[in-house]
Amino acid sequence: MLMEILLFVLTALFVGMMAGFFFAYETSVNGALKEVTDYEYVKTMQIINRVVENPVFLLVFMLP
């Protein structure tokens, strides 16, 4: 029973952290990118996608 409660609390914590990450990204990065042209937006997102594909990010993002 204690293990189930601990697992539930950890799951809720990690889901909350991921939601916070996505909210912060949406409000800051996408908010700033509203100011650029469509071409600049696409190029910027392509660069972000290339840079973020690294072992450190994958480990941190997929580990929880």
N, C-alpha and C positions, 0 to 999 in steps of 0.2 A: 504494500500500500504506500509506504514512504517513497519507494522508487517511482511509482506512478505519479505522485504529486510532484516530485523533483523533476521528472521528465516533462510534465505539463507546464511547470513554471519556466523551465529552460526553453521549451518550445515557444511559449508566449513571449519570453524575453527576446529571443532571436527573431521572431516574426515582427515584433515591434521595432527592433533595430533595423530590419530590412525595410519596413514601411517608412521609417524615419529617413533612411538613406535615399529611397526613391522620392520622397517628398522634398527633401533638401535639394536633390538634383533637379527635380522638375521646377522648383521655384527659383533656383539660382541660375543654373546653366541654361535651361530652356528659356527662362525669363530674359536672360541677357542675349540669347541668340535671336530673339524676336526683332532685335534692332538691325540685323544684317540681312543681306539679300538672300534669296533662295539658294543661289549657287554657293555663296559663302557658308550657309547653314549646312548644306550637303557635304561640302569639303571638310568642314570642321567636324561633323559627326563621323565621317570616314576616318579622319585622323584619330579621333578619340577611340573609335573601335579598334584601330590598329595598335594604338599604344596600350590599351587596357588588356589586350590579349597577351598576358605574360603569366609565368608560373606563380608569382607572388599574389597577384590579384585573384587568379583562379583558386588558389589555396584558401585565401581569406574569404572569398565569396562563396565557395562551395563547402567549406569545412563545417559551418554551423548546420 
